[in-house]
Amino acid sequence: MAKGTDDGWLTFMNELAPFTPKKLHEQLEKLTGKTSGLTPATTSNWKQGKARPAFADLPKISIAIGQAPTYLAEQMGMIPSATEEAGKIVKLQSRVEALQKLQAELDPAVADYRNRAVGKVVTEAARSGKWAVGVWPAIEGPKGYEMHVSDRLDFTRVDGTVATREQLENDLRLNPDNTETALGKALDNAHAVYSPNATPRWSDRQSIGTSGHDASSPAGTVLRYSVPRLTALFSPGIATPLATQGSVAVVSLSVHSWAMDTAGFLARLLNYGFTSTRALSTQTHGFNIDPQVSRAARQNFHRSLLIHPETSYVWGHFEVSGAPEALFPPADQWPNTLTCVWVRESPAIFEKEIEKPAKYIDALDKTNEYVDAEENSRIIVVDVDDVDDPTGDNSAMLSKNELRNAQMEQALLAAVKAVKIMVDRGFLDEANTQAAFELLRGDERSEIAKQMYKWLTAEKLLHKDWRRTVAEWH
């Protein structure tokens, strides 16, 4: 190494001072062997500061002078001393314990925050003197394991006049006495989303008002919004089953895949955090974001997250752009620990839910071709189908409540299937994944997590052969 001295290497020379070059050479020969290439001239140059050993040789030299392997590096200030580190470790452990206590309070606190946020919306609507709001808690999920997944809000004008989304949003922005502006802030804080088709709720279909962005659209007396709970934002837990699975993007071509709900379930199964491009766009632009602006914002957020994903997070995104590669990172920029779960809708879903399905079916074909050509193990495909007609002959059509419960169960099944494939491919550790499942029942977890745990128990997924059970599902 280059000649010269500094404080660290002066310390090194001082530590070698009691030893003759010959004695030091002999001790090193015992450790490294006769073929090491060291000579008494080498050790003499070290003592005089004419040469320096490699950093990797310092442990052997420390042993040669009768000290612990880390002694010289510590004395030279190249690494912290064990004593200093012990003190830091104690402080860090105390901090970890404090964070664990905070985490224990966080999950139920998120649920409680939703309760207070919805309550604030109702309060501010009443204070406005112009708007009334009805709340319908949406309790959905597998039969016997239903959960409080969202709150449906029906807005109507107290004077009985027609209500459009545009009218409400203009009132919230422009009211001079700020009473309705406070209502707008309450909707923003609740992360409310416009959801005219989400049921059940208080209003009937004939009474709803449309978006108002199209002047030719008919108006009704009720505006429909929702405050999500299953897909509300939350942070990662303390213990997560990381192996090489750092983050997960759950993608689909349409909202009718229920991919956002799959993403919410998946995040809880892994004890990861959750976000969605829709939530990020409303957080940035407010609940009254224009649909076209929202679409562009969601796409931008997704592109950014694909290249710079947050570790231990799951996020959800849907779009049909005609370019299937928009759902996935470029091959040469794919983060090492990112997995994309494509919740693939069947053509039957598009034909049932979308007035002109050709665009979506074409996008489905193109995305299939893209995924097949990529042959990327980090793309996991989970199929979902139309659960409204399980026999395919219209003989067993479901009621609205049964339909939503079946759709929610399919979303949960899709999340479990995705976890199984991640374990199969070595992205997740088997034992740690099972441990993450067990954490769902913790006292600090939300009621959604606890219901998921009960369902996992009933489905016999809390034992070592759980993956075989999933593989046998049809």
C-alpha positions in Angstrom: 0.0 0.0 0.0 1.1 3.6 -0.3 3.6 5.0 2.1 2.7 7.7 4.7 1.1 7.8 8.1 -2.1 9.0 9.8 -3.4 8.6 13.3 -4.7 5.0 12.7 -1.5 3.8 11.2 0.6 5.5 13.8 -1.4 3.5 16.3 -0.7 0.4 14.3 3.1 1.1 14.4 2.9 1.7 18.1 1.2 -1.6 18.7 4.0 -3.4 16.8 6.8 -1.6 18.6 7.4 -4.2 21.3 8.0 -6.9 18.7 11.1 -7.3 16.6 10.6 -7.9 12.9 11.9 -11.4 13.2 9.6 -12.3 16.1 6.6 -10.9 14.4 7.5 -12.7 11.2 7.8 -16.0 13.1 4.4 -15.6 14.7 2.8 -14.8 11.4 4.4 -17.8 9.7 2.8 -20.0 12.3 -0.6 -18.6 11.3 -0.2 -18.2 7.6 2.3 -20.9 6.6 5.7 -20.8 4.9 4.1 -20.0 1.5 2.6 -16.7 2.6 5.3 -14.6 1.0 6.0 -12.7 4.2 9.6 -11.9 5.2 11.2 -10.1 8.2 11.8 -7.2 5.8 8.0 -7.0 5.3 7.3 -6.8 9.0 10.2 -4.3 9.4 8.6 -2.1 6.8 5.3 -2.2 8.7 7.0 -1.2 11.9 8.7 1.8 10.2 5.6 2.9 8.3 7.2 2.2 4.9 4.4 -0.2 4.0 1.0 -1.2 5.2 -0.7 -4.6 5.3 -4.0 -5.2 3.7 -7.0 -4.6 5.9 -7.9 -8.3 5.6 -4.5 -9.2 7.2 -5.2 -7.1 10.4 -7.0 -10.0 12.2 -4.0 -12.3 11.7 -1.5 -9.6 12.9 -3.7 -9.0 16.0 -3.5 -12.7 16.8 0.2 -12.7 16.2 0.7 -10.0 18.9 -1.5 -11.9 21.3 -4.7 -10.0 20.9 -8.3 -10.7 19.7 -8.8 -10.7 15.9 -10.6 -7.3 15.9 -8.1 -5.6 18.3 -5.9 -3.7 15.8 -8.9 -2.6 13.6 -10.7 -1.3 16.8 -7.6 0.5 18.1 -7.0 2.1 14.7 -10.6 3.3 14.6 -11.5 1.2 11.5 -14.3 -0.5 13.2 -16.3 0.4 16.4 -15.1 -1.2 19.6 -17.1 -4.1 21.1 -17.8 -2.0 24.2 -19.2 0.9 22.2 -21.2 -1.5 20.1 -22.7 -3.2 23.2 -24.0 0.1 24.4 -25.5 0.9 21.0 -27.1 -2.5 20.8 -28.7 -2.0 24.2 -30.1 1.4 23.1 -31.2 -0.1 19.8 -32.9 -3.0 21.5 -34.8 -0.6 23.7 -35.9 1.3 20.7 -36.9 -1.9 18.9 -39.0 -2.8 22.0 -40.6 0.6 21.9 -41.4 0.2 18.2 -42.8 -3.2 18.8 -45.1 -1.8 21.4 -46.2 0.9 19.0 -46.8 -1.7 16.3 -48.9 -3.7 18.7 -51.2 -0.6 18.9 -51.1 0.3 15.2 -53.3 -2.3 13.5 -56.4 -1.7 15.7 -55.6 2.0 15.6 -55.9 2.0 11.8 -59.4 0.4 12.1 -60.4 2.9 14.8 -59.1 5.7 12.5 -61.5 4.6 9.8 -64.4 4.7 12.3 -63.5 8.2 13.4 -62.9 9.3 9.8 -66.4 8.1 8.7 -67.9 9.7 11.8 -66.2 13.0 10.8 -67.8 12.8 7.4 -71.3 12.4 8.9 -70.7 15.3 11.3 -69.5 17.7 8.7 -72.3 16.7 6.3 -74.8 17.6 9.1 -73.0 20.9 9.8 -73.1 21.9 6.1 -76.9 22.2 6.3 -77.1 21.1 2.6 -76.0 17.5 2.6 -77.2 14.4 4.4 -75.2 11.2 4.4 -76.2 7.6 5.1 -73.6 5.0 6.1 -73.9 1.2 5.3 -71.1 -1.0 6.7 -70.1 -3.5 4.0 -69.7 -6.9 5.7 -68.4 -9.4 3.1 -66.2 -12.4 2.8 -66.3 -16.2 2.8 -69.5 -17.6 4.4 -69.1 -17.7 8.1 -66.0 -15.5 8.0 -67.4 -12.2 6.8 -65.4 -9.0 7.6 -66.0 -5.2 7.6 -64.3 -4.4 4.3 -65.6 -0.8 3.7 -68.2 1.7 4.4 -70.7 2.8 1.7 -71.7 6.5 1.9 -74.9 7.8 0.3 -75.0 11.6 -0.1 -78.2 13.5 -0.8 -79.2 17.1 -0.8 -81.6 18.0 2.1 -83.7 20.1 -0.2 -84.4 17.1 -2.4 -82.9 18.5 -5.6 -80.8 16.5 -8.0 -77.3 15.7 -7.0 -74.3 15.2 -9.2 -70.7 14.5 -8.3 -69.7 17.8 -10.0 -72.2 19.7 -7.9 -71.0 18.2 -4.6 -67.4 18.8 -5.4 -68.0 22.4 -6.5 -69.8 23.1 -3.2 -67.0 21.6 -1.2 -64.4 23.8 -3.0 -66.3 27.0 -3.3 -68.6 27.4 -0.2 -67.5 30.7 1.3 -68.3 29.9 4.9 -66.1 26.8 4.8 -68.7 24.4 6.3 -68.7 22.3 3.2 -64.9 22.7 2.7 -64.6 21.0 6.1 -66.8 18.2 4.6 -64.4 17.9 1.7 -61.4 17.6 4.1 -63.2 14.9 6.0 -63.7 13.0 2.7 -60.0 13.4 1.8 -58.9 12.2 5.3 -61.2 9.2 5.0 -59.7 8.4 1.5 -63.2 8.3 0.1 -63.6 7.1 -3.5 -66.5 7.6 -5.9 -68.2 4.2 -6.2 -71.6 4.4 -7.9 -71.9 0.7 -8.5 -70.7 -0.7 -5.1 -73.5 -2.3 -3.1 -75.2 -3.0 -0.7 -76.2 0.5 0.5 -79.2 2.5 1.4 -80.0 4.0 -2.0 -81.5 2.1 -4.9 -80.1 2.1 -8.4 -82.7 4.5 -9.8 -81.9 7.3 -7.4 -78.1 7.6 -7.9 -76.5 10.6 -9.5 -73.8 10.2 -12.1 -70.3 11.6 -12.2 -71.4 14.9 -13.6 -68.3 15.2 -15.8 -70.5 14.5 -18.8 -73.1 17.2 -19.3 -75.5 14.7 -21.0 -75.5 12.3 -18.1 -78.7 12.0 -16.2 -78.8 13.2 -12.6 -80.3 11.5 -9.5 -80.8 12.4 -5.9 -78.0 10.3 -4.4 -74.3 10.3 -4.8 -72.4 7.2 -3.8 -68.9 7.0 -2.3 -67.0 4.4 -0.3 -64.4 4.5 2.5 -62.2 1.4 2.1 -61.0 -0.7 5.1 -59.6 -3.9 3.5 -57.7 -1.7 1.0 -56.9 1.1 3.4 -53.2 2.0 3.6 -51.2 0.4 6.4 -47.5 -0.1 7.3 -45.5 -3.4 7.4 -45.5 -5.4 10.6 -42.4 -6.2 12.7 -41.9 -9.7 11.5 -42.1 -10.5 7.8 -41.2 -13.7 5.9 -38.5 -12.0 3.8 -36.3 -14.3 1.8 -35.8 -12.8 -1.7 -39.4 -11.4 -1.7 -39.0 -7.7 -1.0 -42.2 -6.3 -2.5 -45.2 -7.3 -4.6 -47.2 -5.6 -7.3 -50.7 -7.0 -7.8 -51.9 -6.0 -11.2 -54.9 -6.6 -13.4 -56.7 -5.2 -16.5 -59.8 -4.0 -14.7 -61.3 -3.3 -11.3 -63.7 -6.3 -11.9 -60.8 -8.7 -11.1 -61.0 -7.6 -7.4 -57.3 -7.4 -7.6 -57.2 -4.5 -5.0 -58.9 -6.8 -2.5 -56.4 -9.6 -3.4 -53.6 -7.2 -2.7 -55.1 -6.2 0.7 -55.4 -9.9 1.7 -51.9 -10.7 0.4 -50.3 -7.9 2.4 -51.9 -9.2 5.6 -50.9 -12.8 4.9 -47.3 -11.7 4.6 -47.5 -9.0 7.4 -46.4 -6.5 4.7 -47.6 -2.9 4.3 -50.2 -2.0 1.7 -50.9 0.8 -0.7 -52.5 1.2 -4.1 -52.1 3.6 -7.0 -55.7 4.7 -6.6 -55.1 5.6 -2.9 -51.9 7.4 -3.9 -53.7 9.4 -6.5 -56.5 10.5 -4.2 -54.1 11.3 -1.5 -52.2 13.5 -3.9 -55.1 15.2 -5.7 -58.0 14.8 -3.3 -61.1 12.6 -3.4 -62.6 14.7 -6.1 -59.9 14.0 -8.7 -61.0 14.1 -12.3 -61.2 10.5 -13.7 -58.7 11.2 -16.5 -56.3 12.9 -14.1 -56.7 9.9 -11.8 -55.9 7.5 -14.6 -52.7 9.3 -15.5 -51.7 9.7 -11.9 -52.2 6.0 -11.2 -50.1 5.0 -14.2 -47.3 7.3 -13.1 -47.3 6.0 -9.6 -47.2 2.4 -10.8 -44.3 3.1 -13.2 -42.4 4.7 -10.4 -43.1 1.9 -7.9 -42.1 -0.8 -10.5 -38.6 0.7 -10.7 -38.2 1.8 -7.0 -40.5 -0.5 -4.9 -40.7 -0.2 -1.2 -39.4 -3.2 0.7 -42.1 -5.3 2.6 -45.0 -3.6 0.7 -47.7 -4.8 -1.5 -49.5 -2.4 -3.9 -52.4 -2.8 -6.3 -52.9 -1.4 -9.7 -55.2 -1.9 -12.7 -55.2 -0.5 -16.2 -55.9 -1.5 -19.8 -53.6 0.6 -21.9 -53.1 -1.7 -24.9 -49.5 -2.1 -24.0 -49.1 -5.1 -21.7 -45.5 -4.2 -20.7 -47.1 -1.2 -18.8 -48.1 -3.6 -16.0 -44.5 -4.9 -15.5 -41.0 -3.4 -15.1 -38.7 -3.4 -18.2 -36.7 -6.6 -18.2 -33.4 -4.8 -17.8 -34.7 -2.7 -14.9 -36.6 -5.4 -12.9 -35.7 -5.0 -9.2 -34.2 -8.2 -7.8 -36.8 -8.8 -5.1 -40.0 -7.6 -6.9 -42.7 -10.0 -7.8 -45.7 -9.1 -10.0 -48.9 -11.0 -9.4 -51.2 -10.8 -12.4 -54.8 -11.4 -11.4 -56.0 -12.6 -14.8 -59.7 -12.1 -15.5 -61.5 -14.6 -17.7 -63.2 -13.3 -20.8 -66.5 -14.0 -19.2 -65.8 -11.3 -16.6 -65.3 -8.7 -19.3 -68.3 -9.8 -21.3 -70.5 -9.5 -18.2 -69.2 -6.4 -16.6 -68.2 -4.2 -19.5 -70.5 -2.9 -22.2 -67.9 -3.0 -24.9 -65.5 -5.8 -23.8 -63.5 -6.2 -27.1 -60.8 -3.8 -25.9 -60.3 -5.7 -22.7 -60.3 -9.2 -24.4 -57.7 -7.9 -26.9 -55.6 -6.6 -24.0 -56.0 -10.0 -22.3 -54.7 -11.8 -25.4 -51.7 -9.4 -25.7 -50.8 -9.7 -22.0 -50.9 -13.5 -22.2 -48.5 -13.4 -25.2 -46.2 -11.0 -23.4 -46.1 -13.0 -20.2 -45.5 -16.3 -22.1 -42.7 -14.7 -24.1 -41.0 -13.2 -21.1 -40.8 -16.5 -19.2 -40.0 -14.5 -16.0 -40.4 -16.5 -12.8 -41.1 -13.2 -11.0 -44.5 -13.0 -12.8 -47.1 -15.0 -11.0 -50.4 -15.6 -12.8 -53.5 -16.2 -10.7 -56.8 -16.8 -12.6 -60.2 -15.4 -11.5 -63.5 -16.2 -13.1 -67.2 -15.1 -13.1 -68.5 -16.3 -9.7 -72.1 -15.3 -10.5 -72.8 -18.3 -12.6 -70.6 -21.1 -11.2 -72.2 -23.9 -13.4 -72.0 -21.9 -16.6 -75.6 -22.5 -17.6 -77.4 -19.7 -15.6 -78.9 -22.3 -13.3 -77.4 -21.2 -10.1 -77.3 -17.4 -10.2 -76.4 -15.8 -6.9 -78.1 -13.0 -5.0 -76.3 -9.7 -4.7 -75.0 -10.4 -1.2 -74.0 -14.0 -2.1 -72.2 -12.6 -5.2 -70.1 -10.1 -3.3 -69.2 -12.8 -0.7 -68.2 -15.2 -3.4 -66.1 -12.5 -5.1 -64.4 -11.6 -1.8 -63.7 -15.3 -1.2 -62.2 -15.6 -4.7 -59.9 -12.6 -3.9 -58.7 -14.3 -0.7 -58.1 -17.6 -2.5 -56.1 -15.7 -5.1 -53.9 -14.2 -2.4 -53.2 -17.6 -0.8 -52.4 -19.1 -4.2 -49.9 -16.3 -4.9 -48.2 -16.9 -1.5 -48.0 -20.7 -2.3 -46.2 -20.0 -5.6 -43.8 -17.5 -3.9 -42.8 -20.2 -1.5 -42.6 -22.9 -4.3 -40.2 -20.6 -6.2 -38.1 -19.8 -3.2 -39.0 -16.2 -2.9 -40.4 -16.7 0.6 -39.2 -18.9 3.4 -41.7 -21.7 4.3 -41.3 -21.5 8.1 -41.4 -17.7 8.2 -44.5 -17.7 6.0 -46.3 -20.0 8.3 -45.2 -17.8 11.2 -46.7 -14.7 9.4 -50.0 -16.6 9.0 -50.0 -17.2 12.8 -49.5 -13.5 13.4 -52.9 -12.8 11.9 -54.6 -13.8 15.2 -52.5 -11.5 17.4 -54.4 -9.3 19.9 -52.9 -6.3 18.1 -54.3 -7.2 14.7 -57.4 -5.9 13.1 -60.7 -7.8 12.9 -60.1 -8.4 9.2 -56.8 -10.2 10.0 -58.5 -12.3 12.7 -61.3 -13.4 10.4 -58.7 -14.3 7.9 -56.9 -16.5 10.5 -60.2 -18.3 11.3 -60.8 -19.0 7.6 -57.2 -20.3 7.2 -57.8 -22.6 10.1 -61.0 -23.9 8.6 -59.4 -24.4 5.3 -56.6 -26.4 7.0 -53.9 -24.0 5.8 -52.1 -23.7 9.2 -50.0 -26.9 9.0 -46.9 -28.0 7.1 -48.8 -29.5 4.2 -50.8 -26.3 3.5 -49.3 -26.0 0.0 -50.6 -29.5 -1.0 -54.0 -28.3 0.2 -53.9 -25.2 -2.0 -52.6 -27.3 -5.0 -55.8 -29.5 -4.7 -58.1 -26.5 -5.0 -60.1 -26.3 -8.3 
